[in-house]
Structures are given as C-alpha cells and as structure tokens.
C-alpha cells in the first residue's frame, strides 16, 4: 500500500462531532458530524448562507461552537484550539490575511518567522525560498511591489504562497479561486492536488468545483446541515 493510500485508511485528522453554531436566533450550523482524512481533497459546497464559511472557521479554531466538538489529530476540542494545534492548520478566508503596506517578499519573510521555520529548514530549502514560492504562484515580477498595489487575483496568489510556506498538515480554504483568472485556476488546481498527493488534508469551500480539479469527495450543506 502506498504512503498516501495508507494515510487515507487511518483515523481522520479532522472531524466535527455534533457541531452547532448560532448567531442570535439563527443556526448557521446545526448538529454537523463529518470526518476528513489525510491525503484527501474535499469540496464543501452549498448555497449562500448554508453555513459553509462558519463550519470552516469552526474547524480553523476561529469560531467557538455552541454545541459539539471538533477533533483534530484525534483530540477533541469544544472551545478554541490551542496554538500548537492551530500551527498545524492553514487557513485562507475571504480576507487574504496579508499585509498591504509590505511587499510580497516582505510578507513572505514575515510569515516565515511567524510560522517558526527554523534556519535549518530554511537552508535546506535554499536561500531565496520566499522568492521561489512567489515565482511558483506567478508573482516573480511583483515580489518587490507593495501588496496594496496588487490586484485581487494577485493578492489571492500571495495568500496561496503564504499557505505553501507554512505547509500545514490541514489546509482550510474559503473560495480559494476568488479573483483568479484562467491561468490562476490552473495554478490553484495544481497546488491543491500536489498538497493532497503529499498526504495533506485539504477542505475547500467553493461554488465552482472545476476550480479545485480532481476532488475526492463533495460534501454539501443546506440550512446548516448536510443534505
């Protein structure tokens, strides 16, 4: 059995167990139970307001569930996730979480320190790793430009480079194709499929399945529940 096939056969690395989250009197997510495994790419779909983004934020530890628990690497958490667990997860939301006043390279250098990439890891990947990743997402000529001058698509590419820099075990993405052109779609598909093939657990909210490429599963939410 291959390494990836073995990873898929093991216990889930991410799961929701009866998770509910309300805002006022409205339930955004209601009693959701689902599992995700290493080495898989899952599309989380549904109409606007179905609860997709809320569920993704619960998984990322950004929103505390009202009921139920999230299991990450086999450990249950009913509240916010501790830092050592969150550090093994990567998240791209509607906001790209990059700094508009810094250049692309400066953003990458900042996140390299934030993600605690050791000097040994950095040397093993080669000096100039930040620029190599920017080149990978099509920003080779924009690395020294201030991010505030980037288009929406360029900013989304930078967010993808940030995620690749972190290289977490769990990838959580909310509409990752936002702002991307046809070339960007092709790039996104390649990055996500590569992550999945390296044993990462990838969960992506999308309205466009074609943006994700070869998915393993589609999970659809309707009114905060799975349909």
Protein Blocks (a to p, Z undefined) as FASTA:
>chain_A
ZZklmmmmmccfbdcehiacdehjbcfbghiacdddehiacddeddehilmmmmmmmmno
paccfedcddeehiacfbdcdfklmmmpccddfbnoiafkbcfklmmmmmmmmnopafkl
mmmnoghklmmmmmmnopmmmmmpcfklpcfklmmmmmmmmmmmnopabdcdehklgoia
fklmmmmmmmmmmmmmnopacddddfblklnopafbdcddeehiaZZ
